[in-house]
């Protein structure tokens, strides 16, 4: 098969496949939940690390819970060392593993080779066989030099020995040690250094959320792994009925299986089409990744599962490393992230095999233009392959025509910068490194990220590997507590200018949320949010205005906010004609009507947009309110009310300088027919619906300064002819 011309910097000779023997390889749980044959830290049940997560994060408990006990001295002299052991009994009782931590005091060290140090914790080096109905792990604990009380935490699993992370028994325990005959306790540590950002809880109670998307409007759509797509209204209340429920066909038996991707058509507003990526279990044969299209009902809040059209399927040889993310790119094509097929170390060499869709970034034309489908198990030709993909010789040629890029292990979340259109990919590593890949906009197809030959830019298995590989922008080490990267987005929102241009990402074990920027040609990595603020961070997402969200697998969605306190906390809110939101007749009582006379810069014209979306007035101590939540355009004049965090007091500034109300998605406007009256109207982009936030000053004229306007998602350049 002939390849299209590619820049020589990205050209790579593909290595031949290796005949690795899969038997004996341990499954590596990666993506949203991952452990490895060498246990990880952060899963001991310690409430101070990873939200108290245990082995449940990777192992699917389906068997009798084992008993976990810690044995050893309950009293220690300060500075001395004593031996302790963790014993696991019961459950499937074939092999066992463990993670042990302390309440951040003292030192843990292994006694023998069955445990190893991971950060400040200790974990199993490999699953250890049971003997006589139990398995035992031994470690030493060195007490601090001062008097205190220390808690030891241990979580363990009793597995069935099938190395598939399914049907295992999980439990955890803790053990208290009193340290005596030492120095007085030291003073408490200083508070942690201020970070650049913070998390504000948005909603909780979701069932394993794994995707956050918007459809070109003020709603958010949350994918639950079992097969549901939930809808958050503009006022961020959760609708009872999901957009879609396909739990009847989604296979989520494995921790990395399920409904994993969602993308709305760039023309969703007119055609109602959206696309999903999920694992499907056919009547016979291997599980499959399935890419399907659905059509929303009128109103766009529900969709009939029977509207499904299956576009693409490919086989998954194991139940992990499924990738799953999908997004429309700036070229209008649908990009699909696929993992290497699973197990560990890519035993089938899928990522470097041009005839396999596994371990790739795929790209298809959902409108059917271009070449015909190539590596697809669906008989019908329901999509096209772009002519400038890595391969282009038709069905059955020497390379999958759907491939845009090769050499990925398990890309867990990718995205396009809505401002620059650059591509960011987070790829989960094997045992040493995680990586962030940065692909500038306009880069030709055919680049090879290097997996199985390389891991995080370092050699992994170089047998048969030749040529050069696309280097990661950043690698993070497992020695620093990382285990499974969660990719994010570049912040391009309108509320937090201090965060602009930063790529946010996290890790399932090292839960600090970090940012990447590029300054003077150098990559700058910073901790934006300290570890422990969100346990098991599994995905990031944006709303229509570029505001950033992160989901915890435990069921909570958070807003990302700047923690840098502005020197300006009071703003006037003015129209382009320099009319300001004001209190009628200088009154400050509940029920005072809101008007928009010329700006006078008095205290009653000073407002603060709070995290809950309310507009707080400084002169009155009250909030802007829609009376009785009336959704009829122009029916009521806005007024002051006690702040209550309801939809009637929720207002969102947009990139078009609108203030969108939580009531029916209407816009705050200055009435055209009734001078100075402030009301709600259908959003139409008119001058009377544009509002600018300006630092409040004691005197003088304030020049209106709009929020920076982001590129609106869904507006894309024309497709390739």
N, C-alpha and C positions, 0 to 999 in steps of 0.2 A: 504494500500500500504506500502511496505517496503522501508525505506530510506537506502541509502548507509551509511556506518559508517562515522561519522564526528568528528572532534576534539570537545571535550566537551566544550571548551571555546566558540564555535560558535553554540552549540546546543540550540534550543529554542522550547518550547512548544507553538504552535500557538494558539492565543486566538480565541474564537468564534466570529462570526460576530455580529455586533450591528445593530439593526434596527433603525438607525437614520432617522428622517423625513427630506427629502430634501427640502420641502416647507419652504420658508423663509430664507434659507441659501443663502448668497451672493456669487456669483462667485468670485474666487480669480485668477486674471490674473497673471500667473507666467511663468517661462521660460524666453523667450526673452523679455517679457513685462508683467508687473504685477502691479496691484493695489489691494487693499483689501477693505473690508467693512469699514475699517478705512483708510481714505485717506493717501497718502504718501507725503514726501517732494521731492523736485527736479523737480516738474512738474508745476511750476507756470508761465512759460514763461519768467523767469528771465534769460537773456543771460549769466549771470555769473555762473549759476548752471545747469549742465546737458545739456549744449548747447542750452538753451532756450526751452527745452521740455515742452509740455503741456499734457493735459489729453489724447491727441491722442495716447500717448504711450501705453495706455491700452484699451481705448474705441475706437471702430471702428466707426468713424463719418459717418453717413449715413442719417442724418436728418437735418432739417433747423437749422442753427447756431443760438444759443441764443445771447442775448445782455448781456454783463457783464459790470457792472458799479461799481466803488468805490466811496463812498461818505464820506465826512468828511472835517475837516478844511484843507485848503491849506497852512496855515501859523501857525507855532507853536513856542512858546518860548522854548528855550533850557531847557532840563530836565523835561518838563511837559508831562502829559499824556492826550490823547484825544481819543474819541471813533470814529471808522470808521465802515463801513459796505460794504459788497459785495452783490449786488443784481443781480440775474439771471432771465431774462424774455425771453419767447419764447422757441422755440424748442419743443420737445415732451412734456415737462412741466409736468412730473409725479413726478420725484425726481431729486434732484440736489446735486452736490458735488463741492468742491472748494479747491484750494491750494493757499496760500498767502505767499509772501516773501518780503523782503526789500533789498535794495542795500547794505547789510552787515553793516548797521548803525542803532542803536536803537534797541528796543525790542518789539516783538509782543506777545500778550497774549490773550487768548479767553475771551469773556464776559460771555458766558454760555456754556452749555454742547454740543452744536452742533458743536463746534470746539475743537481741542486739539493741543497741541504743539508737533511738530515732529522735533527734532533738533532745529534749529533757525527759522523754519517756522511754520505755523499753517495750519491745514487741517481738513476736516470734520471727525467727529467721526463715522458717518453713513450717507448714502444717506438721504437727508431731503425732505419731501413731499412739493410740490408746494401748494400754497394757493393764490387764486385770481389771478392766472396767473404768479406768481413770487415766488421766494424763497430768503430768506435773511439770511446772516451770519454776526454776529457782532464781532468785536475784538477791543482791545486797542493797541495803539502804544505809546511807551515812546520815546520821542526825546532824542538825545544825548545832552551832556552838552556844546557843541560848535556849532558854526554857520556852516551850511552846507545845501546842497540840497539832499533830499532823494527821491528815487523812490520806490513806492509800486507796486508789481506785483501780479496779480491774474489771474488764469486760472480756468474755471469752466465747468461743463457738465450739460446738461439738458437731462435726460434719459427717456426712455419709460417705466420704472418701471418693465421690465421683468427680470432684474438682469442677463442679458446675455452679457453685454458689447457691444452689436451690435445695430446699428441704432440709436446712440445717437448724440446729437448736442454739439459741442465743440467750445469754444471761449476763448479769453484772453484779458486783458487790463492792463494798468499801470496808476499810479496817482502820481503826483509830489508834494512833501511837502517841503516848505522852512522853515528852522529852524533859528531863529533869537534871538537877545539879550543874546547871550551866549559868551563863551570864543572863542578866535581865533581857527581856525582848528588846530589839532595836526599835527606834521610832518608825512609824509607817512610812512607806516609800513616797516620794513626791508624786503628785498627780502626773499622768502621762502627758507628754507634749501635745499641744493642740494639733489636730489634723485638719486637712484642707476641706473635707466634706463630712457629712453626717447622714444618717438614715432616719427617715420619718415613716413610721408604719402607715400603710394605706389600707390594707384589708388582710384579714387572716381567716383561717378555717377552710382554705382550699385543700384539695386532695392532690398532693404531689404536682405542683405547677412546674412546667418545664419550658414554656414559651410565653412571651409577652409581645403582642403585636397591636397595631392599630390599622384601621381600614380607610385612612384618609379623612377621618372625622374625629370628634372629641372622645369617642368610646375607646376602651381598651378591651382586648380579647386575650383571655388566659387559657392556655392549653393545659388540661389535666392529663397526666400520663396514661391513665386508664382508657381514655378515648373520648373525653368531653372537651368542648370549647366553651368556656364561660364568658359572659358579657358584663363588663363594668360600664355603667352609664356615664354620661358626661359629668354627673355629680358624684361619681365614684361609688354609687350604690350597686350591689350585685343583683343582676336579674335572676329570677328563680329558674326560668327555662334557659338551657344553654343554646348557643348558636347551633351546635351540632352534638349529637350523642351517637357515636359509632362503637360503643363498648362491645357490641355484639360481634364485631369483626376484628377488633384490635387485639393482638396478642401481646399482653404485658406480663407474661409469666416470669420473664427474667428482669432483673433490676434495670437493665439497659434497654429493654424493649418497651413497646407501647406506641402511643401517638407522640411523635417527636418533632414535628415541624409544621408550620402554618405560614402561608404567604397569600396576601390578597392581590388579585389582579390589578395592574395599574389602572385599568378601566372599570374597577369594581363598582364605582358609583353608578355606572350605566348598565353593566352586564351582570352584576351580583356574583361574579365567579371568584372562588378562592380555592386554594390548593393545600393539600396536606401530605405529610410523609409519615407512614406508620408501618409497623411490623404485622404481617399477615401470615397466618398458619394455614396453608392449603391442605386439602384432604390427604394428600400424599406428598412425600418429599420434604425438602428443607423449607424452613421459614423463608419469607421473602420480605424485602423492602418494597413498599407499594407507594407510588405517587398517584394521587387521585384528585379529580376536580369535583367540586360541589357548587351548587347555585343557591344563593340565599333567597328566602321568601321576600315578598314586598315588605318594606320596612327594615329589612336587613338585620333583624335580631334573632331569627331562626332560619334553619335550612332543613330540608327534607333529606334524611339519609338515603332515600331512594334516588336522589338526583346524582348519585355518584357515577362518575365516568373514570375508569381506571386507565391511566395513561401509560404507566411504566411499572415493571416489576423486575427485580433481580434477586438471586438466591443469597441467603446468609448462612454460611457453613457452621457458625457458632452463634451463641445467643448474646455475645457482647461485641463491642466496637461497631455499632450501627450508625454512628454519626447522627444524621436526621434533620439538620437545619436546612431550611430552604428560604431563598429570598429572590425577588426580582432585582436584577442589576440595573445600572444606569442605561444599559443598551436595550432594556425591555425583555431580556431573556430570563428564564428561571434557572437559578443556580442551585445545585443539590449537593450537599456534603455527605459523602459515604465513608464509613470506616473500613478498615482492612479485612473485615470478615471475622475477626475475633481470635480466640485462644490467646496466646502470648507470643510475641516475637514474629508475628506474621508467618506462620509455618507454611502457608501455601504461596507465599511471595506475591500476594495479590496487589499490593500497593505499587510494585514496580512492573506489573504485568499489563501491557497496553490492551490486552484482550479481555480484561476484567474490569467491571465498573467499580470494584471495591478499592478503597484507599485512594479515592479520587475526589476532585471537585468537578462535577458534571454540569453541563449547560445545555438547555434545550429551548426550543421555540414552541410555546404552548399553542400558538396559532397555526402551526403546521408548515411554516415556510422552511426553505432550506432542504437539506438532505433528508432521507428517510431514516427512521429508527434503526439502530444497529444492535447494540447489546441489550435487548429487551425481551422478556418472556411473554409479553402481551402480543398477541397475533396482530391486532389491528394497528395501523399506522396513524396514531392520534396526536403526534407531535413531530416537529422537524428538528434537524440538527444544524446549528449555525455553520456556514461554510468556512468560517475562520476559527473553528475549534482546532484542537491539536491534530485530529485525524479527519479525513474527509474522502472516503472512497466507497461509501455505500454499505448496505447491509452485508455482513459476512466478510468484510475486508480485514486487513491485518492491523486492527486497532479499533477500539470502540469510538465511533464518531461522536458520541455524547461527551467525551472527555475534554475538559478545559485544562485541567492540571493534574499531575500525578504525585505519588509519593507521600500521602498522608496516612497517619496511623488511626486516629479517631478524632476528627475535627469536631470539637464540642463548642459550637457557636461561632459563627462568622457574621460579618456585616459590612455594609458599605457606608463610608462617611458621607452623610447627606450633603455636606458642603463641597468636598473635594472629589467625591466618588471613588476614593481609594478603598481598597479591599483589605480588611483585617481578618485573620484566621487564628484561632487558638487551637492548637493540636496537642492532645493528651499524649504524654510520653510513656515509656515502658517502665523503667526502674530507676532512672537517674535524672532525667530532665523533662520539663514541660517547655513548650515554645509558643511564641507569638510571631506570626508571619505577616509582613506588610507588603502589599502588592500595589504599586502606584497605578493610578488610573491610566488606561491606555496600554498597559503591558500586554504583549502578545500571548496567546494561548500556547500551551506546551511546556510551561515551566515544571520542574520536578523538585518537590520539597525534600526528597531524599530518604523518606522512611523505608525502612529496614536496613538500608545501607548506613543511615545516620539517624541519630536521636538527638534533637536539640542542637544540631550543628556539630556533634561529636560522633566519631565512628561507632557503629553498633554491630552490624554483621556485614562485612564488606566482601563476602564471597560473591564473585561475579559482578561486582559493582565497578563501573567505569564512568568517566566523564565528570562534569561538575554539577553541583546542585544549588538550588536557590537557598541562600542562607537565611536563617530566621533573624528577625529584627532583635529578638530578645529570648533568652533561655533562663528558666528558673530551676534551681536545683532541689532535688528531694532532700538533700542534706539540710536545707533550710525549712523543712517541714511541709514542703509542697508534695502533692501526690496526683492531683487531677485538675487541670486548669479549666476554668469557666470563662469563656470569652465574652466580651461585652461590646460596647459602642464608644464612639467618639462623641463627647457631649457637644451638642450644637443647639442647646435650648435657649430660651429667652429670659429665664428667671435668674440664672446664676452665671453672670459673666466671668466670675473668678474661675469657673471650671471649663471655660470654652477651650476647645481644641485638645482636650485630654482624652486619651483612650483608657476606659475603665475595664478592669478584669479582676478576677479573684481565683480562688482555688478551693476545692472541696475540703481539703485538710487545713491548709493555711488560709484561714477565712478573712485575713486582711484584704480589703479592697484597695487595689493599687492602680496607679495611673502611669501611662507612658506618654511622654512628649518628645519632640525632636527639636533641639536647640543648637543652632550653629553646627549642624551636622552630627551632633552627639545625641544618643538615646538617654533620656533622663527617666529613671524609675523612682516613684515616690509612693509611700503609703498614704493614701487619701483617707481611709477609714480603718481604725484599728481592728485587729482580729477580735472575734467574739460578738460583734454587733449584730451579725446575722449568721445563724448556723446553717451549714450545708448550702452555701450559695450556688444555685444551679443554673441561673440564666439572667440575662439583662434584656431590657427592652426600652423602646422609645414611644412617646405619644406623638400626635400630629405636630406638636410644636417643638419636638426635640428634647423634651424633658425626659430624664433618665430614671429607670426603675430597675430593681433587682429582686429576684424571687428566692426564697428559701424553700428547699424541698419539703420542709416541715409544714408549709402551707401559708406563709406570710409573704405579702408583696410590700416592698418599701419604696418610697421616693428617695432619690439622691438629692441632697441639698448641700449648698456651701455652708461651711462652718466658720468662714471668715466674716467677722462682724463688720459690716459697712459703717463708715463714719456718718453716713446719711441713713437714718431710719424713717424719716418723715418725707413724704412726697406730695406734691400737688398732682392731680390727675386732670389733664387738660385736653381740650380738642385742638385741632390744627388752628382754629381761630382764637386760641388762648382764652377759652371759656373753661372754668374750673368747677369740678364737683364741689358743691357747697351746701350748707344748711340753710333752709329757708328762713328769712327774717332774723338770722342770728340765733335761732332757738337751738337747744341742745337736748330736748326731752325725747323720750320714746315716741315714735310716730311723727317726728319732724320730717316734712317732705324734703327731698333732695332736688336741688336746682343746679343750673350751670351758668351763672353770670360771668362776666369778665373776671379774670384772676386778680385777686387783691392781696394774696399771700398772707392772709390772716390765719390764725390757728384753726378756725373751723374749716379751712380748706386743706388741712393736712391729714394725710391718710397713710396707712401701712398695709401692704398686702401680706397677709400672714401665711404660714405653712398650710393651714387648713383651707386656704382659698378665700378667706373672708377679707373684706376691706374695712379696717378698723379706723374710726375717726378719733383723733386725739382730743378735740375740744369736748366731745360728749362722752367718750368712753364706750360708744355704741358702734354697731356694725351696719353697713349698707344692707338693705333687705328688700326682697320682693314680697309685697303684702299678700299673705295667704298662699304664696307659691303660685299666683295666678299665671297660667301659661298663655294667655291671650295677648298677642302683640298690641301694644299701645293702650291696654285696658287700664293699667294702674300706674301711678307715679311711685318711683322708688322712695323709700323712707328709712329712718333710723329705727333699729330694734336692738334689744339686748342680744349680745353675741351668743349663738346657739349651735354653730357648726352644722347647720342643715343645708339642704340643696338651695334653699331660698337665699342663703348667704355665701354661696360658692361662686367665685368669679375667676376665670382663667384668661390671662392676657395671651394673645396669639401673636405669631410673627407678622400678621397683617395689622397689628395694633388695635385689634378688637378686644373687648372684654366680654367673654362668653359666659352667660349665666348657667348655673346648674339646673335651671328651670327650662326644660324643652330645648336647650341649646340656643336660646335667643341671645341677642346682643344688646348690651347697654347702649342707649342712644340719647342724644339730645333731640327732643321733638322738633319737627320742622314746622308744625302747625301751631303748637303752643310754646311760645318763647320761654326758654330756660328750663322747661320741664324735662326731667330725666326719667326714662321709661325703658321698657324692653321692646325690641322689634326683631323681625326676621333679618338675619344677617345678610347684608347686601353689599358690603364694602364701601358704603357711602362715607363721605367726610364726617357726617354727623354721628357715625359709629366708630370713629377712630379716636383713641385715647392714648396720651403720652404721660409717662411717669417721670417727673422732674424733681430734683432735690429741692425741698422746701427752703425758702430763704425769708429772712425778716423783711427785706425791702427789695425793690427793683424788679426788673423784668426777667422772667425765666424763659429762655429759648427752648421750645419743645424739643425733646430728644427721644426718638422712638426706640423701642427695643430692637436689637439686631434681628433682622428677618432671616430665618433659615430657608434653605431650599425646600420646597414643599415635596414631601415624599409622594410618589405616584406620578409626578411630572417628569417624563423621561425623554431623551432625544429620540428621534425617529428610529424604528427598527431597521436592521440591515435590509437592503432590497433583496 
